Amino acid sequence: MIAVKGEGAVQADGGDWEPATAGQVAHWRAGEEHTTRAVTDLMAVAVEVAGPQ
């Protein structure tokens, strides 16, 4: 996920919430449980890529 505008937070595998602000990237491994929340209006781009076939 690429945070484009605003502020948010991300969490992976039930861990601590980490801030995500404009210009930051969050990366999760395939199958990793994760969630995102907005702190202010958040615009983000999600990119999903298939692994080796």
mmJSON file of the N, C-alpha and C atoms, coordinates in Angstrom:
{"data_MODEL":{"atom_site":{
"group_PDB":["ATOM","ATOM","ATOM","ATOM","ATOM","ATOM","ATOM","ATOM","ATOM","ATOM","ATOM","ATOM","ATOM","ATOM","ATOM","ATOM","ATOM","ATOM","ATOM","ATOM","ATOM","ATOM","ATOM","ATOM","ATOM","ATOM","ATOM","ATOM","ATOM","ATOM","ATOM","ATOM","ATOM","ATOM","ATOM","ATOM","ATOM","ATOM","ATOM","ATOM","ATOM","ATOM","ATOM","ATOM","ATOM","ATOM","ATOM","ATOM","ATOM","ATOM","ATOM","ATOM","ATOM","ATOM","ATOM","ATOM","ATOM","ATOM","ATOM","ATOM","ATOM","ATOM","ATOM","ATOM","ATOM","ATOM","ATOM","ATOM","ATOM","ATOM","ATOM","ATOM","ATOM","ATOM","ATOM","ATOM","ATOM","ATOM","ATOM","ATOM","ATOM","ATOM","ATOM","ATOM","ATOM","ATOM","ATOM","ATOM","ATOM","ATOM","ATOM","ATOM","ATOM","ATOM","ATOM","ATOM","ATOM","ATOM","ATOM","ATOM","ATOM","ATOM","ATOM","ATOM","ATOM","ATOM","ATOM","ATOM","ATOM","ATOM","ATOM","ATOM","ATOM","ATOM","ATOM","ATOM","ATOM","ATOM","ATOM","ATOM","ATOM","ATOM","ATOM","ATOM","ATOM","ATOM","ATOM","ATOM","ATOM","ATOM","ATOM","ATOM","ATOM","ATOM","ATOM","ATOM","ATOM","ATOM","ATOM","ATOM","ATOM","ATOM","ATOM","ATOM","ATOM","ATOM","ATOM","ATOM","ATOM","ATOM","ATOM","ATOM","ATOM","ATOM","ATOM","ATOM","ATOM","ATOM","ATOM"],
"id":[1,2,3,4,5,6,7,8,9,10,11,12,13,14,15,16,17,18,19,20,21,22,23,24,25,26,27,28,29,30,31,32,33,34,35,36,37,38,39,40,41,42,43,44,45,46,47,48,49,50,51,52,53,54,55,56,57,58,59,60,61,62,63,64,65,66,67,68,69,70,71,72,73,74,75,76,77,78,79,80,81,82,83,84,85,86,87,88,89,90,91,92,93,94,95,96,97,98,99,100,101,102,103,104,105,106,107,108,109,110,111,112,113,114,115,116,117,118,119,120,121,122,123,124,125,126,127,128,129,130,131,132,133,134,135,136,137,138,139,140,141,142,143,144,145,146,147,148,149,150,151,152,153,154,155,156,157,158,159],
"type_symbol":["N","C","C","N","C","C","N","C","C","N","C","C","N","C","C","N","C","C","N","C","C","N","C","C","N","C","C","N","C","C","N","C","C","N","C","C","N","C","C","N","C","C","N","C","C","N","C","C","N","C","C","N","C","C","N","C","C","N","C","C","N","C","C","N","C","C","N","C","C","N","C","C","N","C","C","N","C","C","N","C","C","N","C","C","N","C","C","N","C","C","N","C","C","N","C","C","N","C","C","N","C","C","N","C","C","N","C","C","N","C","C","N","C","C","N","C","C","N","C","C","N","C","C","N","C","C","N","C","C","N","C","C","N","C","C","N","C","C","N","C","C","N","C","C","N","C","C","N","C","C","N","C","C","N","C","C","N","C","C"],
"label_atom_id":["N","CA","C","N","CA","C","N","CA","C","N","CA","C","N","CA","C","N","CA","C","N","CA","C","N","CA","C","N","CA","C","N","CA","C","N","CA","C","N","CA","C","N","CA","C","N","CA","C","N","CA","C","N","CA","C","N","CA","C","N","CA","C","N","CA","C","N","CA","C","N","CA","C","N","CA","C","N","CA","C","N","CA","C","N","CA","C","N","CA","C","N","CA","C","N","CA","C","N","CA","C","N","CA","C","N","CA","C","N","CA","C","N","CA","C","N","CA","C","N","CA","C","N","CA","C","N","CA","C","N","CA","C","N","CA","C","N","CA","C","N","CA","C","N","CA","C","N","CA","C","N","CA","C","N","CA","C","N","CA","C","N","CA","C","N","CA","C","N","CA","C","N","CA","C","N","CA","C","N","CA","C","N","CA","C"],
"label_alt_id":[null,null,null,null,null,null,null,null,null,null,null,null,null,null,null,null,null,null,null,null,null,null,null,null,null,null,null,null,null,null,null,null,null,null,null,null,null,null,null,null,null,null,null,null,null,null,null,null,null,null,null,null,null,null,null,null,null,null,null,null,null,null,null,null,null,null,null,null,null,null,null,null,null,null,null,null,null,null,null,null,null,null,null,null,null,null,null,null,null,null,null,null,null,null,null,null,null,null,null,null,null,null,null,null,null,null,null,null,null,null,null,null,null,null,null,null,null,null,null,null,null,null,null,null,null,null,null,null,null,null,null,null,null,null,null,null,null,null,null,null,null,null,null,null,null,null,null,null,null,null,null,null,null,null,null,null,null,null,null],
"label_comp_id":["MET","MET","MET","ILE","ILE","ILE","ALA","ALA","ALA","VAL","VAL","VAL","LYS","LYS","LYS","GLY","GLY","GLY","GLU","GLU","GLU","GLY","GLY","GLY","ALA","ALA","ALA","VAL","VAL","VAL","GLN","GLN","GLN","ALA","ALA","ALA","ASP","ASP","ASP","GLY","GLY","GLY","GLY","GLY","GLY","ASP","ASP","ASP","TRP","TRP","TRP","GLU","GLU","GLU","PRO","PRO","PRO","ALA","ALA","ALA","THR","THR","THR","ALA","ALA","ALA","GLY","GLY","GLY","GLN","GLN","GLN","VAL","VAL","VAL","ALA","ALA","ALA","HIS","HIS","HIS","TRP","TRP","TRP","ARG","ARG","ARG","ALA","ALA","ALA","GLY","GLY","GLY","GLU","GLU","GLU","GLU","GLU","GLU","HIS","HIS","HIS","THR","THR","THR","THR","THR","THR","ARG","ARG","ARG","ALA","ALA","ALA","VAL","VAL","VAL","THR","THR","THR","ASP","ASP","ASP","LEU","LEU","LEU","MET","MET","MET","ALA","ALA","ALA","VAL","VAL","VAL","ALA","ALA","ALA","VAL","VAL","VAL","GLU","GLU","GLU","VAL","VAL","VAL","ALA","ALA","ALA","GLY","GLY","GLY","PRO","PRO","PRO","GLN","GLN","GLN"],
"label_asym_id":["A","A","A","A","A","A","A","A","A","A","A","A","A","A","A","A","A","A","A","A","A","A","A","A","A","A","A","A","A","A","A","A","A","A","A","A","A","A","A","A","A","A","A","A","A","A","A","A","A","A","A","A","A","A","A","A","A","A","A","A","A","A","A","A","A","A","A","A","A","A","A","A","A","A","A","A","A","A","A","A","A","A","A","A","A","A","A","A","A","A","A","A","A","A","A","A","A","A","A","A","A","A","A","A","A","A","A","A","A","A","A","A","A","A","A","A","A","A","A","A","A","A","A","A","A","A","A","A","A","A","A","A","A","A","A","A","A","A","A","A","A","A","A","A","A","A","A","A","A","A","A","A","A","A","A","A","A","A","A"],
"label_entity_id":["1","1","1","1","1","1","1","1","1","1","1","1","1","1","1","1","1","1","1","1","1","1","1","1","1","1","1","1","1","1","1","1","1","1","1","1","1","1","1","1","1","1","1","1","1","1","1","1","1","1","1","1","1","1","1","1","1","1","1","1","1","1","1","1","1","1","1","1","1","1","1","1","1","1","1","1","1","1","1","1","1","1","1","1","1","1","1","1","1","1","1","1","1","1","1","1","1","1","1","1","1","1","1","1","1","1","1","1","1","1","1","1","1","1","1","1","1","1","1","1","1","1","1","1","1","1","1","1","1","1","1","1","1","1","1","1","1","1","1","1","1","1","1","1","1","1","1","1","1","1","1","1","1","1","1","1","1","1","1"],
"label_seq_id":[1,1,1,2,2,2,3,3,3,4,4,4,5,5,5,6,6,6,7,7,7,8,8,8,9,9,9,10,10,10,11,11,11,12,12,12,13,13,13,14,14,14,15,15,15,16,16,16,17,17,17,18,18,18,19,19,19,20,20,20,21,21,21,22,22,22,23,23,23,24,24,24,25,25,25,26,26,26,27,27,27,28,28,28,29,29,29,30,30,30,31,31,31,32,32,32,33,33,33,34,34,34,35,35,35,36,36,36,37,37,37,38,38,38,39,39,39,40,40,40,41,41,41,42,42,42,43,43,43,44,44,44,45,45,45,46,46,46,47,47,47,48,48,48,49,49,49,50,50,50,51,51,51,52,52,52,53,53,53],
"pdbx_PDB_ins_code":[null,null,null,null,null,null,null,null,null,null,null,null,null,null,null,null,null,null,null,null,null,null,null,null,null,null,null,null,null,null,null,null,null,null,null,null,null,null,null,null,null,null,null,null,null,null,null,null,null,null,null,null,null,null,null,null,null,null,null,null,null,null,null,null,null,null,null,null,null,null,null,null,null,null,null,null,null,null,null,null,null,null,null,null,null,null,null,null,null,null,null,null,null,null,null,null,null,null,null,null,null,null,null,null,null,null,null,null,null,null,null,null,null,null,null,null,null,null,null,null,null,null,null,null,null,null,null,null,null,null,null,null,null,null,null,null,null,null,null,null,null,null,null,null,null,null,null,null,null,null,null,null,null,null,null,null,null,null,null],
"Cartn_x":[0.835,0.0,0.894,0.527,1.265,0.334,0.703,-0.082,0.215,-0.824,-0.653,-0.951,-1.979,-2.403,-3.045,-2.844,-3.482,-2.639,-3.302,-2.625,-3.457,-2.766,-3.425,-2.511,-2.879,-2.064,-2.277,-1.237,-1.304,-0.896,-1.405,-1.103,-0.957,-0.008,0.195,0.232,-0.456,-0.459,-0.734,-1.635,-2.01,-0.955,0.078,1.151,0.745,1.723,1.481,1.009,0.195,-0.206,0.981,1.279,2.378,1.79,2.285,1.752,2.065,1.156,1.352,0.926,1.887,1.595,2.005,1.585,1.85,3.317,3.518,4.871,5.405,4.723,5.192,4.546,5.263,4.801,4.714,3.64,3.503,3.506,4.233,4.363,3.999,3.17,2.806,3.132,3.559,3.827,2.512,2.545,1.352,0.785,-0.511,-1.176,-1.074,-0.29,-0.135,-1.405,-1.972,-3.147,-2.731,-3.547,-3.214,-4.474,-4.352,-5.459,-4.907,-5.741,-5.379,-6.522,-6.186,-7.232,-6.799,-7.786,-7.53,-7.545,-6.602,-6.578,-7.203,-6.839,-7.495,-7.955,-8.513,-8.853,-7.598,-7.681,-6.514,-6.761,-5.845,-5.863,-4.671,-4.929,-3.853,-4.055,-2.962,-2.993,-2.563,-3.379,-3.038,-2.574,-1.462,-0.899,-0.75,-1.366,-1.226,-0.509,0.451,1.246,1.207,0.943,0.933,2.382,2.553,3.875,4.179,5.307,5.692,4.6,4.327,3.308,3.923],
"Cartn_y":[-1.145,0.0,1.226,2.204,3.463,4.566,5.199,6.324,7.537,8.096,9.222,10.548,10.555,11.798,11.446,12.279,12.07,11.22,10.737,9.926,8.698,7.595,6.362,5.534,4.285,3.357,1.963,1.144,-0.225,-1.192,-2.404,-3.434,-4.763,-5.559,-6.877,-7.943,-9.052,-10.211,-9.851,-8.878,-8.528,-7.75,-7.27,-6.52,-5.093,-4.283,-2.875,-2.121,-1.093,-0.19,0.707,0.837,1.686,2.817,4.051,5.164,5.01,5.502,5.52,6.9,7.689,9.035,9.154,10.228,10.446,10.178,9.372,9.036,7.733,7.15,5.897,4.691,3.588,2.337,1.275,0.491,-0.66,-1.911,-2.933,-4.172,-5.348,-6.241,-7.448,-8.654,-9.72,-10.974,-11.628,-12.436,-13.156,-13.964,-13.827,-14.573,-13.96,-12.903,-12.255,-11.465,-11.696,-10.94,-9.491,-8.563,-7.155,-6.304,-5.092,-4.148,-2.727,-1.834,-0.428,0.412,1.528,2.451,3.884,4.726,6.141,6.9,7.81,8.704,10.038,10.508,11.633,11.079,11.918,11.438,10.833,9.588,8.87,8.45,8.808,8.321,7.391,6.172,5.186,4.367,3.822,2.959,1.572,0.578,-0.813,-1.515,-2.219,-2.963,-4.406,-5.316,-6.736,-7.403,-8.242,-8.909,-10.415,-11.176,-12.626,-13.127,-14.138,-14.74,-15.666,-16.338,-17.266,-18.327,-18.645,-19.644,-21.007],
"Cartn_z":[0.0,0.0,0.0,-0.82,-0.876,-0.376,0.702,1.213,0.342,-0.259,-1.174,-0.481,0.358,1.009,2.343,3.345,4.636,5.571,6.612,7.622,7.942,8.157,8.531,9.407,9.598,10.369,9.785,9.883,9.381,10.484,10.369,11.359,10.618,11.034,10.427,11.512,11.264,12.163,13.619,13.852,15.212,15.973,15.282,15.93,16.247,16.522,16.839,15.607,15.827,14.757,14.429,13.157,12.696,11.859,12.047,11.265,9.78,8.953,7.504,7.015,6.566,6.085,4.622,4.0,2.578,2.245,1.216,0.76,1.327,2.29,2.887,2.215,2.263,1.671,2.766,2.746,3.64,2.764,3.192,2.42,3.306,2.777,3.5,2.639,3.258,2.544,2.145,1.121,0.678,1.845,2.074,3.137,4.517,4.669,5.978,6.315,7.492,7.927,8.164,7.682,7.857,7.802,8.289,8.238,8.172,7.669,7.517,8.068,8.691,9.136,8.842,8.639,8.39,9.706,9.881,11.028,10.601,9.41,8.742,7.396,6.549,5.211,4.601,4.183,3.668,2.234,1.36,-0.005,-0.149,-0.59,-0.72,-1.989,-2.478,-3.654,-3.196,-3.501,-3.168,-4.437,-4.33,-5.458,-5.024,-5.757,-5.471,-6.639,-6.309,-7.327,-7.077,-8.113,-7.988,-7.861,-7.033,-6.87,-8.025,-7.963,-9.029,-9.221,-10.427,-10.764,-10.905],
"occupancy":[1.0,1.0,1.0,1.0,1.0,1.0,1.0,1.0,1.0,1.0,1.0,1.0,1.0,1.0,1.0,1.0,1.0,1.0,1.0,1.0,1.0,1.0,1.0,1.0,1.0,1.0,1.0,1.0,1.0,1.0,1.0,1.0,1.0,1.0,1.0,1.0,1.0,1.0,1.0,1.0,1.0,1.0,1.0,1.0,1.0,1.0,1.0,1.0,1.0,1.0,1.0,1.0,1.0,1.0,1.0,1.0,1.0,1.0,1.0,1.0,1.0,1.0,1.0,1.0,1.0,1.0,1.0,1.0,1.0,1.0,1.0,1.0,1.0,1.0,1.0,1.0,1.0,1.0,1.0,1.0,1.0,1.0,1.0,1.0,1.0,1.0,1.0,1.0,1.0,1.0,1.0,1.0,1.0,1.0,1.0,1.0,1.0,1.0,1.0,1.0,1.0,1.0,1.0,1.0,1.0,1.0,1.0,1.0,1.0,1.0,1.0,1.0,1.0,1.0,1.0,1.0,1.0,1.0,1.0,1.0,1.0,1.0,1.0,1.0,1.0,1.0,1.0,1.0,1.0,1.0,1.0,1.0,1.0,1.0,1.0,1.0,1.0,1.0,1.0,1.0,1.0,1.0,1.0,1.0,1.0,1.0,1.0,1.0,1.0,1.0,1.0,1.0,1.0,1.0,1.0,1.0,1.0,1.0,1.0],
"B_iso_or_equiv":[0.0,0.0,0.0,0.0,0.0,0.0,0.0,0.0,0.0,0.0,0.0,0.0,0.0,0.0,0.0,0.0,0.0,0.0,0.0,0.0,0.0,0.0,0.0,0.0,0.0,0.0,0.0,0.0,0.0,0.0,0.0,0.0,0.0,0.0,0.0,0.0,0.0,0.0,0.0,0.0,0.0,0.0,0.0,0.0,0.0,0.0,0.0,0.0,0.0,0.0,0.0,0.0,0.0,0.0,0.0,0.0,0.0,0.0,0.0,0.0,0.0,0.0,0.0,0.0,0.0,0.0,0.0,0.0,0.0,0.0,0.0,0.0,0.0,0.0,0.0,0.0,0.0,0.0,0.0,0.0,0.0,0.0,0.0,0.0,0.0,0.0,0.0,0.0,0.0,0.0,0.0,0.0,0.0,0.0,0.0,0.0,0.0,0.0,0.0,0.0,0.0,0.0,0.0,0.0,0.0,0.0,0.0,0.0,0.0,0.0,0.0,0.0,0.0,0.0,0.0,0.0,0.0,0.0,0.0,0.0,0.0,0.0,0.0,0.0,0.0,0.0,0.0,0.0,0.0,0.0,0.0,0.0,0.0,0.0,0.0,0.0,0.0,0.0,0.0,0.0,0.0,0.0,0.0,0.0,0.0,0.0,0.0,0.0,0.0,0.0,0.0,0.0,0.0,0.0,0.0,0.0,0.0,0.0,0.0],
"pdbx_formal_charge":[null,null,null,null,null,null,null,null,null,null,null,null,null,null,null,null,null,null,null,null,null,null,null,null,null,null,null,null,null,null,null,null,null,null,null,null,null,null,null,null,null,null,null,null,null,null,null,null,null,null,null,null,null,null,null,null,null,null,null,null,null,null,null,null,null,null,null,null,null,null,null,null,null,null,null,null,null,null,null,null,null,null,null,null,null,null,null,null,null,null,null,null,null,null,null,null,null,null,null,null,null,null,null,null,null,null,null,null,null,null,null,null,null,null,null,null,null,null,null,null,null,null,null,null,null,null,null,null,null,null,null,null,null,null,null,null,null,null,null,null,null,null,null,null,null,null,null,null,null,null,null,null,null,null,null,null,null,null,null],
"auth_seq_id":[1,1,1,2,2,2,3,3,3,4,4,4,5,5,5,6,6,6,7,7,7,8,8,8,9,9,9,10,10,10,11,11,11,12,12,12,13,13,13,14,14,14,15,15,15,16,16,16,17,17,17,18,18,18,19,19,19,20,20,20,21,21,21,22,22,22,23,23,23,24,24,24,25,25,25,26,26,26,27,27,27,28,28,28,29,29,29,30,30,30,31,31,31,32,32,32,33,33,33,34,34,34,35,35,35,36,36,36,37,37,37,38,38,38,39,39,39,40,40,40,41,41,41,42,42,42,43,43,43,44,44,44,45,45,45,46,46,46,47,47,47,48,48,48,49,49,49,50,50,50,51,51,51,52,52,52,53,53,53],
"auth_comp_id":["MET","MET","MET","ILE","ILE","ILE","ALA","ALA","ALA","VAL","VAL","VAL","LYS","LYS","LYS","GLY","GLY","GLY","GLU","GLU","GLU","GLY","GLY","GLY","ALA","ALA","ALA","VAL","VAL","VAL","GLN","GLN","GLN","ALA","ALA","ALA","ASP","ASP","ASP","GLY","GLY","GLY","GLY","GLY","GLY","ASP","ASP","ASP","TRP","TRP","TRP","GLU","GLU","GLU","PRO","PRO","PRO","ALA","ALA","ALA","THR","THR","THR","ALA","ALA","ALA","GLY","GLY","GLY","GLN","GLN","GLN","VAL","VAL","VAL","ALA","ALA","ALA","HIS","HIS","HIS","TRP","TRP","TRP","ARG","ARG","ARG","ALA","ALA","ALA","GLY","GLY","GLY","GLU","GLU","GLU","GLU","GLU","GLU","HIS","HIS","HIS","THR","THR","THR","THR","THR","THR","ARG","ARG","ARG","ALA","ALA","ALA","VAL","VAL","VAL","THR","THR","THR","ASP","ASP","ASP","LEU","LEU","LEU","MET","MET","MET","ALA","ALA","ALA","VAL","VAL","VAL","ALA","ALA","ALA","VAL","VAL","VAL","GLU","GLU","GLU","VAL","VAL","VAL","ALA","ALA","ALA","GLY","GLY","GLY","PRO","PRO","PRO","GLN","GLN","GLN"],
"auth_asym_id":["A","A","A","A","A","A","A","A","A","A","A","A","A","A","A","A","A","A","A","A","A","A","A","A","A","A","A","A","A","A","A","A","A","A","A","A","A","A","A","A","A","A","A","A","A","A","A","A","A","A","A","A","A","A","A","A","A","A","A","A","A","A","A","A","A","A","A","A","A","A","A","A","A","A","A","A","A","A","A","A","A","A","A","A","A","A","A","A","A","A","A","A","A","A","A","A","A","A","A","A","A","A","A","A","A","A","A","A","A","A","A","A","A","A","A","A","A","A","A","A","A","A","A","A","A","A","A","A","A","A","A","A","A","A","A","A","A","A","A","A","A","A","A","A","A","A","A","A","A","A","A","A","A","A","A","A","A","A","A"],
"auth_atom_id":["N","CA","C","N","CA","C","N","CA","C","N","CA","C","N","CA","C","N","CA","C","N","CA","C","N","CA","C","N","CA","C","N","CA","C","N","CA","C","N","CA","C","N","CA","C","N","CA","C","N","CA","C","N","CA","C","N","CA","C","N","CA","C","N","CA","C","N","CA","C","N","CA","C","N","CA","C","N","CA","C","N","CA","C","N","CA","C","N","CA","C","N","CA","C","N","CA","C","N","CA","C","N","CA","C","N","CA","C","N","CA","C","N","CA","C","N","CA","C","N","CA","C","N","CA","C","N","CA","C","N","CA","C","N","CA","C","N","CA","C","N","CA","C","N","CA","C","N","CA","C","N","CA","C","N","CA","C","N","CA","C","N","CA","C","N","CA","C","N","CA","C","N","CA","C","N","CA","C","N","CA","C","N","CA","C"],
"pdbx_PDB_model_num":[1,1,1,1,1,1,1,1,1,1,1,1,1,1,1,1,1,1,1,1,1,1,1,1,1,1,1,1,1,1,1,1,1,1,1,1,1,1,1,1,1,1,1,1,1,1,1,1,1,1,1,1,1,1,1,1,1,1,1,1,1,1,1,1,1,1,1,1,1,1,1,1,1,1,1,1,1,1,1,1,1,1,1,1,1,1,1,1,1,1,1,1,1,1,1,1,1,1,1,1,1,1,1,1,1,1,1,1,1,1,1,1,1,1,1,1,1,1,1,1,1,1,1,1,1,1,1,1,1,1,1,1,1,1,1,1,1,1,1,1,1,1,1,1,1,1,1,1,1,1,1,1,1,1,1,1,1,1,1]
}}}
